Amino acid sequence: MHTLQVITKDGSFAASYSEHGLHHLDFPGKPGLDVAKSKATVTPQIRDWHRLTETAVHAVLAGRAIPSLPPLDLSSGTDFQRRVWTALQRIRAGETESYGGIARKLGANGATRAVGGACGANPIPLLIPCHRVLAAHQRLGGFSGGLNWKRKLLEREGVTFST
């Protein structure tokens, strides 16, 4: 596993890569991350993936659509979680969906809490956009990066919501 920084004006994100792709993306300020000081020990493939990750992170922070993603290693999730994470990737910048709406789209009526759990377990929360999932009545709900980040990201995408 290699962990590299994505430096932005909003802070440094930590991107962790396995041999299968981007495995985890942490928001700035998470303690205990072992971020590589140099890209010298990183394979050319991971360097290429990291360039895609940097471009994608900067796009999301600017409220724009992601041009392309590196391969995503979602092996840490259950089948249901991976189905939710795939559904989240279909929500475009500036759009939102409810937890219940995602459950219905997956044919899992009544699985609203399970969708929320999958969002909370999302290892790549900025690029698999669980910040675009709102609670009932357009309320923010939760977010693994914190509600301040969720609010900031949605505002940058031009989304209005209830507090």
Residue frames relative to the residue before (quaternion, step in Angstrom):
aa qw qx qy qz dx dy dz
M 1.0000 0.0000 0.0000 0.0000 0.00 0.00 0.00
H 0.1028 -0.7736 0.6242 0.0368 3.56 -0.94 0.96
T 0.1160 -0.7845 0.6071 0.0498 3.57 -0.93 0.92
L 0.0342 -0.8009 0.5960 -0.0475 3.54 -0.75 1.16
Q 0.4868 -0.6672 0.4857 0.2862 3.56 -1.20 0.53
V 0.1538 -0.6940 0.6905 0.1337 3.49 -1.31 0.60
I 0.1579 -0.8234 0.5425 0.0537 3.55 -0.23 1.30
T 0.0309 0.7858 -0.6133 0.0733 3.55 -0.82 1.11
K 0.6391 -0.5061 0.3937 0.4248 3.56 -1.27 0.12
D 0.6548 0.4994 -0.2981 0.4827 3.58 1.29 -0.31
G 0.7090 -0.3906 0.2542 0.5292 3.58 1.28 0.00
S 0.5514 -0.6147 0.4592 0.3275 3.55 -1.33 0.07
F 0.2319 -0.7456 0.6151 0.1092 3.53 -0.79 1.12
A 0.2821 -0.7428 0.5794 0.1816 3.58 -1.17 0.53
A 0.1192 -0.7963 0.5927 0.0171 3.55 -0.65 1.20
S 0.1203 -0.8002 0.5866 0.0337 3.57 -0.70 1.12
Y 0.1483 -0.8064 0.5720 0.0232 3.53 -0.89 1.05
S 0.2174 -0.7106 0.6519 0.1511 3.53 -1.15 0.77
E 0.6880 -0.4437 0.3394 0.4633 3.58 -1.22 -0.18
H 0.6758 0.4938 -0.2855 0.4669 3.60 1.30 -0.19
G 0.7457 -0.3514 0.2237 0.5201 3.61 1.21 -0.20
L 0.7495 -0.3245 0.2882 0.4998 3.54 -1.31 -0.37
H 0.1793 -0.8276 0.5302 0.0431 3.55 -0.58 1.20
H 0.8059 -0.0146 0.0696 0.5877 3.58 1.05 -0.74
L 0.0479 -0.7710 0.6343 0.0315 3.56 -1.14 0.68
D 0.1208 -0.8164 0.5641 0.0252 3.56 -0.60 1.18
F 0.5030 -0.6440 0.4989 0.2889 3.52 -1.15 0.76
P 0.6523 -0.5078 0.3772 0.4175 3.59 -1.20 0.42
G 0.7839 0.3775 -0.2633 0.4168 3.52 -1.18 0.66
K 0.4962 0.6359 -0.4614 0.3695 3.60 1.18 -0.03
P 0.3645 -0.7649 0.4865 0.2131 3.60 -0.61 1.09
G 0.8019 0.3798 -0.2396 0.3941 3.51 -1.32 0.38
L 0.4739 0.6707 -0.4600 0.3377 3.59 1.15 0.30
D 0.2801 -0.7453 0.5841 0.1581 3.56 -0.97 0.90
V 0.0270 -0.8259 0.5617 -0.0393 3.56 0.10 1.32
A 0.4953 -0.6654 0.4727 0.2975 3.55 -0.87 0.97
K 0.4015 -0.7212 0.5165 0.2277 3.57 -0.93 0.92
S 0.7920 0.1477 -0.0600 0.5894 3.57 1.17 -0.51
K 0.4284 -0.6872 0.5203 0.2711 3.55 -1.14 0.62
A 0.4021 0.7572 -0.4485 0.2528 3.59 1.29 -0.07
T 0.7300 0.4216 -0.2437 0.4796 3.62 1.00 -0.73
V 0.5711 0.6018 -0.3650 0.4224 3.56 1.30 -0.03
T 0.5131 -0.6569 0.4575 0.3097 3.58 -0.99 0.82
P 0.6306 -0.5274 0.3961 0.4089 3.61 -1.17 0.42
Q 0.6203 0.5481 -0.3479 0.4402 3.59 1.02 -0.74
I 0.6755 0.4699 -0.2990 0.4832 3.60 0.88 -0.88
R 0.6029 0.5389 -0.3646 0.4617 3.62 1.03 -0.65
D 0.6478 0.5054 -0.3153 0.4749 3.61 0.98 -0.83
W 0.6491 0.5055 -0.3152 0.4730 3.58 0.95 -0.87
H 0.6566 0.5218 -0.3161 0.4435 3.56 0.97 -0.84
R 0.6097 0.5333 -0.3578 0.4646 3.61 1.02 -0.68
L 0.6462 0.5015 -0.3162 0.4805 3.60 0.98 -0.81
T 0.6369 0.5250 -0.3219 0.4638 3.58 1.00 -0.83
E 0.6496 0.5176 -0.3207 0.4553 3.60 0.88 -0.90
T 0.6593 0.5018 -0.3068 0.4684 3.59 0.91 -0.91
A 0.6683 0.5044 -0.2988 0.4579 3.59 0.94 -0.89
V 0.6447 0.5148 -0.3243 0.4627 3.61 0.93 -0.87
H 0.6715 0.4909 -0.3052 0.4636 3.60 0.86 -0.90
A 0.6229 0.5331 -0.3431 0.4584 3.61 1.04 -0.71
V 0.6706 0.4889 -0.3054 0.4669 3.60 0.84 -0.95
L 0.6721 0.5003 -0.3057 0.4523 3.60 0.90 -0.86
A 0.6802 0.4466 -0.2823 0.5081 3.58 1.22 -0.44
G 0.5252 -0.6578 0.3994 0.3633 3.60 1.28 0.04
R 0.5418 0.6238 -0.3901 0.4063 3.59 1.25 0.38
A 0.6192 -0.5174 0.4347 0.3999 3.53 -1.34 0.24
I 0.4854 -0.6440 0.5117 0.2962 3.55 -1.19 0.62
P 0.4060 -0.7376 0.4771 0.2519 3.62 -0.66 1.04
S 0.7545 -0.2188 0.1430 0.6021 3.60 0.99 -0.81
L 0.3245 -0.7426 0.5610 0.1688 3.51 -1.24 0.56
P 0.4899 -0.5782 0.5296 0.3809 3.55 -1.23 0.31
P 0.6446 -0.4415 0.3871 0.4896 3.61 -1.19 0.02
L 0.2603 -0.7633 0.5742 0.1414 3.57 -1.01 0.84
D 0.2291 -0.7487 0.6095 0.1247 3.56 -0.88 1.00
L 0.0103 0.8294 -0.5538 0.0720 3.56 -0.13 1.33
S 0.2583 0.8218 -0.4734 0.1840 3.55 1.23 0.51
S 0.5914 0.5886 -0.3707 0.4081 3.60 1.19 -0.33
G 0.6673 0.5310 -0.2979 0.4289 3.59 1.20 -0.35
T 0.5310 -0.5765 0.5086 0.3563 3.51 -1.34 0.34
D 0.6882 -0.4422 0.3471 0.4586 3.58 -1.26 0.13
F 0.6658 0.4989 -0.3112 0.4594 3.60 0.89 -0.91
Q 0.6459 0.5157 -0.3283 0.4573 3.60 0.90 -0.85
R 0.6626 0.4966 -0.3148 0.4639 3.59 0.91 -0.83
R 0.6141 0.5270 -0.3502 0.4718 3.61 1.07 -0.63
V 0.6401 0.5045 -0.3196 0.4834 3.59 1.00 -0.82
W 0.6738 0.5036 -0.3090 0.4438 3.60 0.83 -0.95
T 0.6176 0.5202 -0.3404 0.4818 3.60 1.10 -0.65
A 0.6468 0.5121 -0.3154 0.4689 3.59 0.97 -0.83
L 0.6315 0.5418 -0.3357 0.4416 3.60 0.99 -0.78
Q 0.6457 0.5404 -0.3234 0.4318 3.58 1.02 -0.74
R 0.6301 0.5316 -0.3321 0.4583 3.59 1.24 -0.28
I 0.5683 0.5700 -0.3939 0.4437 3.61 1.24 -0.19
R 0.3151 -0.7895 0.5028 0.1569 3.56 -0.51 1.21
A 0.6440 -0.4866 0.4199 0.4150 3.53 -1.31 0.39
G 0.7856 0.2878 -0.2384 0.4931 3.56 -0.90 0.96
E 0.6772 0.4223 -0.2869 0.5299 3.59 1.28 -0.10
T 0.1457 -0.7690 0.6122 0.1121 3.56 -1.26 0.39
E 0.1379 -0.7433 0.6468 0.1008 3.50 -1.36 0.26
S 0.4236 -0.6766 0.5284 0.2891 3.57 -1.19 0.44
Y 0.6438 -0.4973 0.4027 0.4195 3.56 -1.28 0.35
G 0.6711 0.5006 -0.2885 0.4646 3.57 0.95 -0.91
G 0.6236 0.5467 -0.3317 0.4497 3.57 1.05 -0.75
I 0.6469 0.4971 -0.3169 0.4837 3.56 1.00 -0.79
A 0.6257 0.5344 -0.3402 0.4552 3.60 0.95 -0.84
R 0.6628 0.5007 -0.3076 0.4641 3.60 0.90 -0.90
K 0.6579 0.5142 -0.3150 0.4511 3.61 0.93 -0.86
L 0.6849 0.4562 -0.2762 0.4965 3.57 1.16 -0.57
G 0.4783 -0.6715 0.4363 0.3606 3.59 1.28 -0.05
A 0.5716 0.5773 -0.3667 0.4534 3.55 1.23 0.54
N 0.0429 -0.8281 0.5589 -0.0077 3.58 0.73 1.08
G 0.7845 0.2897 -0.2347 0.4955 3.55 -0.94 0.88
A 0.6137 0.5593 -0.3499 0.4337 3.60 1.25 -0.02
T 0.1751 0.8278 -0.5148 0.1382 3.57 1.16 0.62
R 0.6858 0.4725 -0.2920 0.4702 3.59 0.86 -0.90
A 0.6285 0.5257 -0.3394 0.4619 3.59 1.03 -0.70
V 0.6136 0.5182 -0.3433 0.4870 3.59 1.09 -0.68
G 0.6398 0.5171 -0.3193 0.4705 3.58 0.98 -0.82
G 0.6448 0.5159 -0.3130 0.4691 3.57 1.03 -0.78
A 0.6418 0.5098 -0.3195 0.4754 3.57 1.03 -0.77
C 0.6225 0.5224 -0.3387 0.4741 3.58 1.04 -0.74
G 0.6739 0.5017 -0.2919 0.4572 3.58 0.95 -0.86
A 0.7015 0.4453 -0.2577 0.4931 3.59 1.16 -0.59
N 0.3930 0.7448 -0.4582 0.2845 3.59 1.31 -0.09
P 0.2939 -0.7985 0.4966 0.1716 3.62 -0.51 1.10
I 0.7509 0.2923 -0.1612 0.5698 3.58 1.26 -0.32
P 0.0118 -0.8961 0.4430 0.0230 3.59 0.86 1.01
L 0.6395 0.5150 -0.3558 0.4463 3.62 1.05 -0.41
L 0.7662 0.3762 -0.1859 0.4866 3.58 0.94 -0.90
I 0.6438 0.2898 -0.2734 0.6533 3.56 1.30 -0.28
P 0.2532 -0.8930 0.3532 0.1170 3.50 0.31 1.41
C 0.0125 -0.8146 0.5793 -0.0244 3.57 0.31 1.21
H 0.5120 0.6205 -0.4393 0.3998 3.62 1.21 -0.14
R 0.6433 0.5260 -0.3195 0.4554 3.61 1.21 -0.35
V 0.5884 0.5431 -0.3730 0.4687 3.58 1.29 0.11
L 0.1251 -0.8082 0.5751 0.0176 3.54 -0.72 1.18
A 0.5302 -0.5919 0.5022 0.3411 3.52 -1.29 0.44
A 0.7400 -0.3808 0.2979 0.4677 3.56 -1.30 0.00
H 0.8354 0.1970 -0.1694 0.4843 3.55 -1.21 0.65
Q 0.6069 -0.6123 0.3360 0.3792 3.60 1.10 0.79
R 0.3832 0.6970 -0.5133 0.3223 3.60 1.09 0.64
L 0.6573 -0.5619 0.3430 0.3668 3.54 -1.16 0.65
G 0.2128 -0.7651 0.5756 0.1952 3.61 0.78 -0.92
G 0.6787 -0.4794 0.3508 0.4318 3.59 -1.06 -0.66
F 0.0363 -0.7725 0.6320 0.0503 3.53 -1.37 0.02
S 0.4932 -0.6940 0.4391 0.2869 3.58 -0.79 1.00
G 0.6673 0.4825 -0.2995 0.4819 3.59 1.16 -0.48
G 0.5892 -0.5555 0.3664 0.4582 3.58 1.31 -0.16
L 0.5899 -0.6181 0.3940 0.3388 3.56 -1.09 0.71
N 0.5838 0.5640 -0.3905 0.4342 3.62 1.07 -0.52
W 0.6535 0.4917 -0.3116 0.4838 3.58 0.98 -0.81
K 0.6427 0.5270 -0.3331 0.4452 3.60 0.90 -0.89
R 0.6522 0.5135 -0.3022 0.4687 3.56 0.91 -0.95
K 0.6697 0.5123 -0.2953 0.4493 3.59 0.86 -1.00
L 0.6792 0.4931 -0.2964 0.4557 3.59 0.86 -0.93
L 0.6721 0.4889 -0.3006 0.4680 3.59 0.91 -0.88
E 0.6371 0.5204 -0.3333 0.4606 3.60 0.97 -0.79
R 0.6511 0.5143 -0.3157 0.4604 3.60 0.98 -0.79
E 0.6806 0.4506 -0.2794 0.5056 3.57 1.20 -0.51
G 0.5332 -0.6617 0.3852 0.3598 3.59 1.29 0.01
V 0.4419 0.6947 -0.4518 0.3434 3.59 1.22 0.40
T 0.1876 -0.7423 0.6297 0.1315 3.55 -1.08 0.78
F 0.0148 -0.7988 0.5989 -0.0540 3.55 -1.08 0.75
S 0.5118 -0.6123 0.4996 0.3370 3.55 -1.32 0.27
T 0.3679 -0.7331 0.5230 0.2317 3.58 -1.09 0.64
